[in-house]
Amino acid sequence: SGGHPLHIPDLTYEQFKSFHDAYYHPANAWIFFYGNDKPKKRLKIMDKWLRDFGPEKVDSRVPLQPRWSEPRVQRKAFMAGEDAKAFLTVNWLWDETADPEEALAQEVLDHILMGTPASPLRKALIDSGLGEDVVGGGLEDDLRQAFFAAGLKGTEEDKADAIEKVIFDTLNQLAEEGIDPKTVEASLNTVEFRLREMNTGRFPRGLFLYIRTLPFWLYDHDPFAPIAFEKPLDAVKEKALKGDGYFEGLIRRHLLENPHRVRLTLYPDPQLKDAWEQQERERLEREKARLTERELQRIREEMEALHALQESPDDPDALAAIPRLKLKDLDKTVPTIPIDVGELADGRLLYHDVATNGILYLDAGLDLSVLPAELIPYAPLYARALVDMGNVDEDFVSLRQRIGAKTGGVTTEPLLVTALDGRPVTWLFVRGKAMMHQVGDLTAIVRDILTKTQFDDFDRFRQIVLEEKARQEASLVPMGHMVVHNRLRAHFSQAGWVGEQMAGVSYLFFLRDLAERLEKDWPQVLADLQRVNDLLVNRTRMVWNVTLDETNWQEARRAVSDLAAALPAGEAAAASLPAFSLPLREALLIPAQVNYVGKGGSLYDLGYTLDGSVFA
């Protein structure tokens, strides 16, 4: 179970079991099939597992929230250290919608306002300097009634009025003066590309489609409406491109004229943890004082019985009742991806002849092994600067608009692994995708960000540093297991050490120091950034990864070759990194109720040899 820590003890076992019996019953299940197996076989399998359950009437309906006639203001405390800062968001409740066109329009509006660093509402909040990073996330449409939230973290309570003013000034300006047509075009293209491509990566496509149906299906609407996007997309595009203020009208209706909103301030309270612990101690003392010795003994016996039950093997018959895949259900043939290794403008080319529905997937790999140790922590900031700082021909807003309107997206992503022979594999990839008629646009954008990025915009780079710092600090509690995992990996491989420098505790400490150094020694920081760029953008040490069918590749190859040839070339050797070492035992103290503890060791040092069974 979960819930507020102070109220979890109020939950009785009988309540817990009753809830589980009612809502985890098959009568309350939504069953979804995906695949090309035979429907009759599916139903026979389901009958086998469900036949022993009787019918139940389960009322799992979610009622609509009563509407407010006036906005509200709330403030809440959260556990934090002495130097923590506040969070502030303005949050709106929207009406329920069963109309796929309206739902899609809301998705596009969310991207217009908050989808990229260049989006007008997100940019206005960051440019205000009132906080360190945007918080709120825009539209949350997985519930019966969607809500929209925007604000800042890393701020002070006394800036609440100013932050709210920035939000409403921006929304009013957009509604009255109109949204930049280039921003609308970019968001429409981005959302349409995402819908048509439906690239779920490593996430199972069937499960992705199932999840996409739930916001409609769970509330008794057509489950296939969110999937059949052609008609609603055409309708949204037609209305948006008329130029009569379609999205401006949505801003008025859902935000400016919607009184159901709350301004929420979360303020840090260094004493809150102690206060909660004191409440818990006093409650335990009161409970203990009213119990007899016989009742206390019964509690001890029940706890011992619970521990024994938890440590005992499960009943084989109960385990057998759980559906599971068997070895015979798995395909024994390992899927392979075709790969052709060649050369491209002094670099390596990895080409994959795969049907992609006419979409070119292009990765430009920059070799991080050339960076000396002191420059490695700059790599994530450099990666963001490539797509978030603009270049000699356009500011970052125009660049983001061009990426959104002319491609399926351009992003950056590190690859930090250890090869089977123990060598570190450390790369930074600039990844782009585009339809065939957009290939020239994609290669031009990649060329511009690799050769023309301007790193000397102090204010914009400072924003990026503060955003990164705020995100790293905010992730310590919810992602504490990954913080421990990354720190442990840093003990056992050079790639793990590099990863920790770029995304772990070491990176957070680097960002905190860098935020101070920016004000004192910006010329040196700028020189470091430029040095990173000079070392990485070198076509002789680059690798190009292309995925596209052979016919279209013949058409696209010239543009990709011209891109590679336009990049500088030079001699560069891998840097010699110092022997990495971290304390064998260490702790990071944070004000949180959850502890994350990890312990690791190298199986290879103990004689383990890699076996294919680990990938099964």
C-alpha positions as CSV (number, residue, x, y, z in Angstrom):
1,S,0.0,0.0,0.0
2,G,1.0,3.6,-0.3
3,G,-0.3,7.0,0.8
4,H,0.7,9.8,3.2
5,P,3.2,8.4,5.7
6,L,1.2,9.9,8.7
7,H,-2.0,8.1,7.5
8,I,-0.7,4.7,6.4
9,P,-1.0,3.3,10.0
10,D,-4.7,4.1,9.8
11,L,-5.2,1.5,7.1
12,T,-6.4,-1.8,8.6
13,Y,-5.7,-5.2,7.2
14,E,-9.4,-5.7,6.6
15,Q,-9.7,-2.5,4.6
16,F,-6.6,-3.4,2.6
17,K,-7.9,-6.9,1.8
18,S,-11.4,-5.7,1.0
19,F,-10.0,-3.1,-1.5
20,H,-7.9,-5.8,-3.1
21,D,-10.8,-8.3,-3.3
22,A,-13.1,-5.7,-5.0
23,Y,-10.9,-3.8,-7.4
24,Y,-8.3,-6.5,-8.3
25,H,-11.1,-9.0,-9.3
26,P,-11.3,-10.0,-13.0
27,A,-14.8,-8.4,-13.1
28,N,-13.0,-5.1,-12.8
29,A,-10.4,-5.9,-15.5
30,W,-10.0,-4.3,-19.0
31,I,-8.6,-7.0,-21.2
32,F,-6.7,-6.1,-24.4
33,F,-5.4,-8.3,-27.1
34,Y,-2.6,-7.4,-29.6
35,G,-1.1,-9.6,-32.2
36,N,-2.0,-11.9,-35.1
37,D,-3.0,-15.0,-33.1
38,K,-6.4,-16.5,-33.6
39,P,-9.3,-14.9,-31.6
40,K,-10.8,-18.3,-30.7
41,K,-7.5,-19.4,-29.2
42,R,-7.3,-16.2,-27.2
43,L,-10.8,-16.7,-25.7
44,K,-10.0,-20.4,-24.8
45,I,-6.9,-19.2,-22.9
46,M,-8.8,-16.5,-21.1
47,D,-11.6,-19.0,-20.2
48,K,-9.0,-21.3,-18.7
49,W,-7.9,-18.6,-16.3
50,L,-11.2,-16.9,-15.6
51,R,-13.7,-19.7,-15.4
52,D,-13.3,-20.2,-11.7
53,F,-14.2,-16.5,-10.9
54,G,-17.9,-15.7,-10.4
55,P,-19.5,-12.5,-11.5
56,E,-19.1,-9.4,-9.3
57,K,-20.6,-5.9,-9.4
58,V,-17.7,-3.5,-9.0
59,D,-18.3,0.2,-8.9
60,S,-15.0,1.7,-10.0
61,R,-16.4,4.8,-11.6
62,V,-14.4,8.0,-11.1
63,P,-16.8,10.9,-10.4
64,L,-16.3,14.3,-12.0
65,Q,-14.7,16.9,-9.8
66,P,-17.1,19.6,-8.7
67,R,-16.3,22.8,-10.5
68,W,-15.0,25.9,-8.7
69,S,-16.3,29.3,-9.3
70,E,-13.2,31.1,-8.0
71,P,-9.5,30.4,-8.1
72,R,-7.7,29.2,-4.9
73,V,-4.3,29.6,-3.3
74,Q,-2.6,27.0,-1.3
75,R,0.8,26.5,0.3
76,K,2.3,23.2,1.6
77,A,5.5,22.3,3.3
78,F,7.9,19.7,2.1
79,M,11.0,18.0,3.8
80,A,14.2,19.8,2.8
81,G,17.6,20.9,3.9
82,E,18.5,24.4,5.1
83,D,19.5,25.6,1.6
84,A,16.5,24.2,-0.3
85,K,14.2,26.4,-2.4
86,A,10.5,26.5,-3.1
87,F,8.3,25.2,-5.9
88,L,5.4,27.1,-7.4
89,T,2.8,26.0,-10.0
90,V,-0.5,27.3,-11.3
91,N,-2.8,24.4,-12.0
92,W,-6.0,24.2,-14.0
93,L,-8.7,21.5,-14.1
94,W,-10.1,21.0,-17.6
95,D,-13.4,19.6,-18.7
96,E,-13.8,15.9,-19.5
97,T,-13.6,15.2,-23.3
98,A,-14.8,12.2,-25.2
99,D,-14.1,13.9,-28.5
100,P,-10.8,12.7,-30.1
101,E,-10.5,15.9,-32.1
102,E,-10.6,18.0,-28.9
103,A,-8.2,15.7,-27.2
104,L,-5.7,15.9,-30.1
105,A,-6.1,19.7,-30.2
106,Q,-5.2,19.8,-26.5
107,E,-2.1,17.7,-27.1
108,V,-0.9,20.1,-29.8
109,L,-1.7,23.2,-27.6
110,D,0.4,21.6,-24.8
111,H,3.3,21.2,-27.2
112,I,2.9,24.8,-28.4
113,L,3.0,26.2,-24.9
114,M,5.4,23.8,-23.1
115,G,6.8,21.2,-25.5
116,T,10.3,22.6,-26.1
117,P,12.7,25.1,-24.4
118,A,11.6,27.6,-27.2
119,S,7.9,27.1,-26.4
120,P,6.5,30.6,-25.4
121,L,5.2,29.8,-21.9
122,R,8.1,27.6,-21.0
123,K,10.6,30.2,-22.4
124,A,8.9,33.1,-20.6
125,L,9.2,31.3,-17.2
126,I,12.9,30.5,-17.7
127,D,13.7,34.0,-19.1
128,S,12.0,35.6,-16.0
129,G,15.0,34.5,-13.9
130,L,12.5,33.9,-11.0
131,G,13.5,30.2,-10.6
132,E,16.0,27.6,-11.8
133,D,13.8,25.3,-13.9
134,V,10.3,24.9,-15.2
135,V,8.1,22.5,-13.2
136,G,4.5,21.4,-13.7
137,G,4.9,19.5,-17.0
138,G,2.0,21.1,-18.9
139,L,-0.9,18.8,-19.8
140,E,-1.7,15.6,-17.9
141,D,-4.4,13.9,-19.9
142,D,-4.3,10.3,-18.5
143,L,-7.1,11.1,-16.1
144,R,-10.9,11.5,-16.7
145,Q,-10.4,15.2,-16.5
146,A,-7.2,16.5,-17.8
147,F,-5.2,19.2,-15.9
148,F,-2.6,21.7,-17.0
149,A,0.2,22.9,-14.7
150,A,3.1,25.3,-15.2
151,G,5.5,27.0,-12.8
152,L,9.1,27.1,-11.5
153,K,11.2,25.3,-9.0
154,G,14.3,26.6,-7.3
155,T,12.5,29.8,-6.4
156,E,11.5,31.8,-3.3
157,E,8.0,32.1,-1.7
158,D,8.0,35.8,-2.1
159,K,8.2,35.5,-5.9
160,A,4.8,33.7,-6.1
161,D,2.9,36.7,-7.4
162,A,5.6,37.6,-9.9
163,I,5.7,34.0,-11.3
164,E,1.9,33.9,-11.6
165,K,2.0,37.3,-13.4
166,V,4.5,35.9,-15.9
167,I,2.2,33.0,-16.7
168,F,-0.9,35.1,-17.2
169,D,0.9,37.9,-19.0
170,T,2.3,35.4,-21.5
171,L,-1.1,33.6,-22.0
172,N,-2.9,36.9,-22.5
173,Q,-0.3,38.1,-25.0
174,L,-0.6,34.9,-26.9
175,A,-4.4,35.1,-26.9
176,E,-4.5,38.7,-27.9
177,E,-1.6,39.0,-30.3
178,G,-1.6,35.5,-31.7
179,I,0.8,32.6,-31.6
180,D,3.8,32.7,-34.0
181,P,2.6,30.6,-37.0
182,K,6.0,29.0,-37.1
183,T,5.5,27.7,-33.6
184,V,2.1,26.3,-34.6
185,E,3.5,24.6,-37.7
186,A,6.4,23.1,-35.7
187,S,4.1,21.7,-33.1
188,L,1.6,20.3,-35.6
189,N,4.4,18.6,-37.5
190,T,6.0,17.2,-34.4
191,V,2.7,15.7,-33.1
192,E,1.8,14.3,-36.5
193,F,5.2,12.8,-37.0
194,R,5.0,11.1,-33.6
195,L,1.5,9.7,-34.4
196,R,2.4,8.4,-37.8
197,E,5.8,7.0,-36.8
198,M,4.6,5.3,-33.6
199,N,8.2,4.5,-32.7
200,T,7.9,3.1,-29.2
201,G,11.6,2.1,-29.0
202,R,12.2,-0.7,-26.6
203,F,8.7,-0.3,-25.2
204,P,6.3,-3.0,-26.5
205,R,4.1,-1.5,-29.2
206,G,1.0,-3.5,-28.1
207,L,1.4,-2.3,-24.6
208,F,1.8,1.3,-25.8
209,L,-1.4,1.1,-27.8
210,Y,-3.2,-0.4,-24.8
211,I,-2.1,2.5,-22.6
212,R,-3.2,5.0,-25.2
213,T,-6.7,3.6,-25.1
214,L,-7.1,3.9,-21.3
215,P,-7.9,7.6,-20.9
216,F,-11.0,7.0,-23.1
217,W,-11.8,3.3,-22.3
218,L,-11.6,3.5,-18.5
219,Y,-14.3,6.2,-18.5
220,D,-16.7,4.4,-20.9
221,H,-15.7,6.2,-24.1
222,D,-14.6,4.6,-27.4
223,P,-11.2,2.9,-26.8
224,F,-10.2,3.1,-30.4
225,A,-10.8,6.8,-30.8
226,P,-7.3,7.9,-29.6
227,I,-5.7,5.4,-32.0
228,A,-7.7,6.3,-35.2
229,F,-6.1,9.7,-35.5
230,E,-6.4,10.5,-39.2
231,K,-9.8,12.3,-39.1
232,P,-9.2,14.3,-35.9
233,L,-5.7,15.2,-37.1
234,D,-7.0,16.5,-40.4
235,A,-9.7,18.5,-38.6
236,V,-7.3,20.1,-36.2
237,K,-4.8,21.0,-39.0
238,E,-7.6,22.5,-41.1
239,K,-8.8,24.7,-38.2
240,A,-5.3,25.6,-37.1
241,L,-4.1,26.7,-40.6
242,K,-7.2,28.9,-41.3
243,G,-5.4,31.6,-39.2
244,D,-8.5,32.6,-37.3
245,G,-7.1,32.0,-33.8
246,Y,-8.0,28.3,-33.2
247,F,-5.4,27.7,-30.5
248,E,-5.7,31.2,-29.1
249,G,-9.4,30.3,-28.5
250,L,-8.3,27.1,-26.6
251,I,-6.0,29.2,-24.4
252,R,-8.9,31.5,-23.5
253,R,-11.4,28.7,-22.8
254,H,-9.1,26.3,-21.0
255,L,-6.8,28.7,-19.1
256,L,-7.7,32.4,-19.1
257,E,-11.5,32.0,-18.6
258,N,-11.3,28.9,-16.5
259,P,-11.8,29.7,-12.8
260,H,-11.0,26.1,-11.6
261,R,-7.4,26.7,-10.8
262,V,-5.1,26.7,-7.8
263,R,-1.8,28.4,-7.2
264,L,0.2,26.0,-5.2
265,T,3.4,26.9,-3.3
266,L,5.6,24.1,-1.8
267,Y,8.0,25.7,0.7
268,P,11.0,23.9,2.3
269,D,10.7,23.1,6.0
270,P,13.9,21.8,7.5
271,Q,12.0,20.9,10.7
272,L,9.2,18.9,9.0
273,K,11.0,15.6,9.1
274,D,11.6,15.9,12.9
275,A,8.0,17.0,13.5
276,W,6.6,14.0,11.6
277,E,8.9,11.6,13.5
278,Q,7.9,13.2,16.8
279,Q,4.2,12.7,15.8
280,E,4.9,9.1,15.0
281,R,6.8,8.5,18.3
282,E,4.0,10.1,20.3
283,R,1.4,8.0,18.5
284,L,3.3,4.8,19.1
285,E,3.7,5.7,22.8
286,R,-0.1,6.4,23.1
287,E,-0.9,3.1,21.4
288,K,1.6,1.2,23.6
289,A,0.2,2.8,26.8
290,R,-3.3,1.6,26.2
291,L,-2.3,-2.0,25.4
292,T,-2.1,-4.8,28.0
293,E,0.9,-7.0,28.2
294,R,-1.1,-9.8,26.6
295,E,-2.0,-7.6,23.7
296,L,1.6,-6.6,23.2
297,Q,2.6,-10.3,23.3
298,R,0.0,-11.0,20.6
299,I,1.4,-8.2,18.4
300,R,4.9,-9.7,18.8
301,E,3.6,-13.1,17.9
302,E,1.8,-11.8,14.8
303,M,4.9,-10.0,13.7
304,E,7.0,-13.1,14.0
305,A,4.3,-15.1,12.1
306,L,4.3,-12.5,9.4
307,H,8.1,-12.6,9.1
308,A,8.0,-16.4,8.9
309,L,5.3,-16.2,6.2
310,Q,7.3,-13.7,4.2
311,E,10.4,-15.9,4.3
312,S,8.6,-19.2,3.6
313,P,8.4,-20.5,0.0
314,D,5.1,-20.0,-1.7
315,D,2.7,-22.9,-2.1
316,P,3.5,-24.7,-5.4
317,D,-0.2,-25.0,-6.2
318,A,-0.6,-21.2,-5.8
319,L,2.5,-20.6,-8.0
320,A,1.1,-22.9,-10.6
321,A,-2.0,-20.8,-10.8
322,I,-0.1,-17.8,-12.0
323,P,0.0,-17.5,-15.9
324,R,3.5,-17.6,-17.2
325,L,5.4,-18.0,-20.4
326,K,7.1,-21.3,-21.0
327,L,10.3,-22.0,-23.0
328,K,8.2,-23.4,-25.8
329,D,6.3,-20.1,-26.1
330,L,9.5,-18.2,-26.9
331,D,11.0,-17.8,-30.4
332,K,14.3,-19.6,-30.4
333,T,15.6,-17.5,-33.3
334,V,17.4,-14.4,-32.2
335,P,16.2,-11.4,-34.3
336,T,19.1,-9.8,-36.1
337,I,19.4,-6.4,-37.7
338,P,21.2,-6.2,-41.0
339,I,24.4,-4.2,-40.8
340,D,26.9,-3.1,-43.4
341,V,30.1,-1.5,-42.2
342,G,31.7,1.0,-44.5
343,E,33.3,4.5,-44.6
344,L,31.9,8.0,-44.9
345,A,34.1,11.0,-45.3
346,D,37.0,9.6,-43.2
347,G,34.6,8.2,-40.6
348,R,32.9,4.9,-40.1
349,L,29.5,4.2,-41.5
350,L,27.1,1.6,-40.1
351,Y,24.2,1.1,-42.5
352,H,21.0,-0.9,-41.7
353,D,18.8,-1.9,-44.7
354,V,15.5,-1.9,-42.8
355,A,12.0,-0.9,-44.0
356,T,11.2,2.3,-42.1
357,N,8.1,3.6,-44.0
358,G,10.3,6.1,-45.7
359,I,11.8,7.6,-42.6
360,L,15.6,8.3,-42.5
361,Y,17.1,7.6,-39.0
362,L,20.5,9.3,-38.8
363,D,22.9,9.2,-35.9
364,A,26.1,11.2,-35.9
365,G,28.4,9.8,-33.2
366,L,31.0,12.0,-31.4
367,D,33.8,10.1,-29.7
368,L,33.9,11.1,-26.0
369,S,37.2,9.2,-25.5
370,V,39.1,12.2,-26.8
371,L,38.0,14.4,-23.8
372,P,40.4,14.7,-20.9
373,A,39.0,14.1,-17.5
374,E,38.3,17.7,-16.6
375,L,36.1,18.2,-19.7
376,I,34.0,15.1,-19.4
377,P,31.4,16.7,-17.1
378,Y,30.8,19.4,-19.7
379,A,29.6,16.8,-22.2
380,P,25.9,16.8,-21.2
381,L,25.8,20.7,-21.2
382,Y,27.5,20.7,-24.6
383,A,24.9,18.3,-25.9
384,R,22.1,20.5,-24.7
385,A,23.8,23.6,-26.1
386,L,23.9,22.0,-29.6
387,V,20.1,22.1,-29.8
388,D,19.2,24.8,-27.2
389,M,21.6,27.7,-27.9
390,G,21.1,28.7,-31.5
391,N,23.9,29.5,-34.0
392,V,25.4,32.3,-36.1
393,D,22.3,32.4,-38.4
394,E,19.4,31.9,-35.9
395,D,18.5,32.1,-32.3
396,F,17.5,28.9,-30.4
397,V,13.8,29.7,-30.8
398,S,14.1,29.8,-34.6
399,L,16.3,26.7,-34.5
400,R,13.7,24.8,-32.5
401,Q,11.0,25.9,-34.8
402,R,13.0,24.7,-37.8
403,I,13.6,21.3,-36.1
404,G,9.9,20.9,-35.3
405,A,8.6,22.0,-38.7
406,K,11.1,20.3,-41.0
407,T,12.1,17.0,-39.2
408,G,10.7,14.3,-36.9
409,G,13.1,15.6,-34.2
410,V,16.8,16.2,-33.4
411,T,18.1,15.1,-30.0
412,T,21.3,14.1,-28.3
413,E,22.0,10.9,-26.4
414,P,25.1,9.4,-24.8
415,L,26.2,5.8,-25.2
416,L,28.4,4.6,-22.2
417,V,29.0,0.9,-22.1
418,T,31.8,-1.6,-21.7
419,A,32.8,-3.9,-24.6
420,L,33.1,-7.6,-24.1
421,D,36.9,-7.3,-24.1
422,G,36.7,-4.7,-21.3
423,R,37.3,-1.6,-23.5
424,P,35.2,1.5,-22.6
425,V,32.7,2.6,-25.3
426,T,31.8,6.2,-24.8
427,W,30.0,8.2,-27.4
428,L,27.7,11.2,-27.7
429,F,25.1,10.8,-30.5
430,V,23.3,13.6,-32.3
431,R,20.2,11.7,-33.5
432,G,17.7,12.9,-36.1
433,K,14.9,11.5,-38.2
434,A,13.0,12.8,-41.2
435,M,10.7,11.8,-44.0
436,M,12.4,11.4,-47.4
437,H,11.3,14.9,-48.6
438,Q,12.8,16.4,-45.4
439,V,16.3,14.7,-45.7
440,G,17.9,17.9,-47.0
441,D,16.4,19.9,-44.1
442,L,17.6,17.3,-41.5
443,T,21.2,17.2,-42.8
444,A,21.3,21.0,-43.0
445,I,20.2,21.3,-39.4
446,V,22.7,18.7,-38.1
447,R,25.5,20.5,-40.0
448,D,24.5,23.9,-38.5
449,I,24.4,22.6,-34.9
450,L,27.8,20.9,-35.3
451,T,29.6,23.8,-37.1
452,K,27.8,27.0,-36.2
453,T,26.6,26.7,-32.6
454,Q,27.3,29.9,-30.6
455,F,28.4,29.0,-27.1
456,D,29.0,32.7,-26.1
457,D,25.4,33.5,-25.0
458,F,26.1,33.7,-21.3
459,D,22.5,34.2,-20.2
460,R,21.2,31.2,-22.2
461,F,24.1,28.9,-21.0
462,R,23.5,30.0,-17.4
463,Q,19.8,29.0,-17.8
464,I,20.9,25.5,-19.1
465,V,23.3,25.0,-16.1
466,L,20.6,26.0,-13.6
467,E,18.0,23.8,-15.2
468,E,20.4,20.8,-15.2
469,K,21.3,21.5,-11.5
470,A,17.6,21.7,-10.5
471,R,16.8,18.5,-12.4
472,Q,19.7,16.6,-10.8
473,E,18.7,17.8,-7.3
474,A,15.0,17.0,-7.8
475,S,15.8,13.5,-9.0
476,L,17.8,12.5,-5.9
477,V,14.7,11.2,-4.0
478,P,12.4,9.7,-6.7
479,M,15.4,8.3,-8.6
480,G,17.6,7.5,-5.7
481,H,18.0,3.9,-6.8
482,M,19.6,5.0,-10.0
483,V,21.9,7.4,-8.1
484,V,23.2,4.4,-6.2
485,H,23.3,2.2,-9.3
486,N,25.4,4.8,-11.2
487,R,27.7,5.3,-8.3
488,L,28.3,1.6,-8.0
489,R,29.0,1.2,-11.7
490,A,31.6,3.9,-11.5
491,H,33.7,1.5,-9.3
492,F,34.1,-1.2,-11.9
493,S,34.6,0.2,-15.3
494,Q,35.9,3.3,-17.1
495,A,32.6,3.7,-18.9
496,G,30.8,3.6,-15.6
497,W,33.1,6.2,-14.2
498,V,32.5,8.5,-17.2
499,G,28.8,8.0,-16.8
500,E,28.9,9.0,-13.2
501,Q,30.8,12.1,-14.2
502,M,28.0,12.9,-16.7
503,A,24.9,12.0,-14.8
504,G,25.7,11.0,-11.1
505,V,26.6,12.6,-7.9
506,S,29.9,13.9,-9.3
507,Y,28.0,15.6,-12.0
508,L,25.7,17.3,-9.5
509,F,28.7,18.6,-7.5
510,F,30.2,19.8,-10.8
511,L,27.0,21.7,-11.7
512,R,26.9,23.4,-8.3
513,D,30.5,24.5,-8.6
514,L,30.0,25.6,-12.3
515,A,27.0,27.7,-11.4
516,E,29.3,29.8,-9.1
517,R,32.2,29.8,-11.6
518,L,30.0,31.2,-14.3
519,E,29.7,34.5,-12.5
520,K,33.4,34.6,-11.7
521,D,35.2,33.2,-14.7
522,W,32.9,33.0,-17.7
523,P,35.8,33.3,-20.2
524,Q,37.4,30.1,-19.0
525,V,34.1,28.2,-19.0
526,L,33.5,29.4,-22.6
527,A,37.0,28.3,-23.6
528,D,36.3,24.9,-22.1
529,L,33.1,24.6,-24.1
530,Q,34.8,25.6,-27.3
531,R,37.6,23.1,-26.6
532,V,35.0,20.3,-26.1
533,N,33.5,21.2,-29.5
534,D,36.8,21.3,-31.2
535,L,37.8,17.9,-29.9
536,L,34.4,16.2,-30.6
537,V,33.5,17.6,-34.0
538,N,36.2,15.7,-36.0
539,R,35.0,13.6,-38.9
540,T,38.0,11.3,-38.7
541,R,36.8,10.0,-35.3
542,M,33.1,10.0,-36.0
543,V,30.7,7.1,-36.6
544,W,27.6,7.5,-38.7
545,N,24.6,5.2,-38.1
546,V,22.0,5.1,-40.8
547,T,18.7,3.1,-40.9
548,L,16.7,3.2,-44.1
549,D,15.7,0.8,-46.9
550,E,18.2,0.4,-49.7
551,T,16.1,2.2,-52.4
552,N,15.6,5.3,-50.3
553,W,19.2,5.2,-49.1
554,Q,20.5,5.5,-52.6
555,E,18.5,8.8,-52.8
556,A,19.5,10.1,-49.4
557,R,23.2,9.1,-49.3
558,R,24.4,12.1,-51.2
559,A,23.0,14.5,-48.6
560,V,24.4,12.5,-45.7
561,S,27.8,12.3,-47.5
562,D,27.9,16.1,-48.0
563,L,27.0,16.6,-44.4
564,A,30.0,14.4,-43.2
565,A,32.4,16.0,-45.7
566,A,31.4,19.5,-44.4
567,L,32.7,18.8,-40.9
568,P,36.3,19.5,-39.9
569,A,39.0,16.8,-39.8
570,G,42.1,16.6,-37.7
571,E,44.4,14.3,-35.7
572,A,43.1,13.4,-32.3
573,A,44.0,10.6,-30.0
574,A,42.1,9.1,-27.1
575,A,42.8,11.0,-23.9
576,S,44.6,9.3,-21.1
577,L,42.3,9.3,-18.1
578,P,43.6,8.9,-14.6
579,A,43.0,5.8,-12.6
580,F,39.5,6.2,-11.2
581,S,38.9,5.4,-7.6
582,L,36.0,6.1,-5.2
583,P,35.5,5.4,-1.5
584,L,34.5,1.8,-0.8
585,R,31.9,3.0,1.7
586,E,30.2,6.3,1.4
587,A,26.8,8.0,2.0
588,L,25.0,11.0,0.6
589,L,22.7,12.6,3.2
590,I,19.4,14.0,1.9
591,P,16.2,15.1,3.8
592,A,13.9,12.2,2.8
593,Q,12.0,9.4,4.4
594,V,13.2,6.8,1.9
595,N,16.7,5.4,2.0
596,Y,18.4,3.8,-1.0
597,V,21.2,1.3,-0.1
598,G,23.3,-0.5,-2.6
599,K,26.2,-2.9,-2.6
600,G,28.1,-4.1,-5.7
601,G,30.9,-6.3,-6.9
602,S,32.5,-7.4,-10.1
603,L,31.5,-11.0,-11.1
604,Y,34.2,-11.0,-13.7
605,D,36.9,-10.4,-11.0
606,L,35.5,-13.5,-9.3
607,G,35.9,-15.7,-12.4
608,Y,32.6,-15.3,-14.1
609,T,32.5,-15.8,-17.9
610,L,29.7,-14.1,-19.9
611,D,27.0,-16.5,-20.9
612,G,24.1,-15.9,-23.3
613,S,21.6,-17.0,-20.7
614,V,21.8,-13.6,-19.0
615,F,20.0,-12.1,-22.0
616,A,17.1,-14.5,-22.0
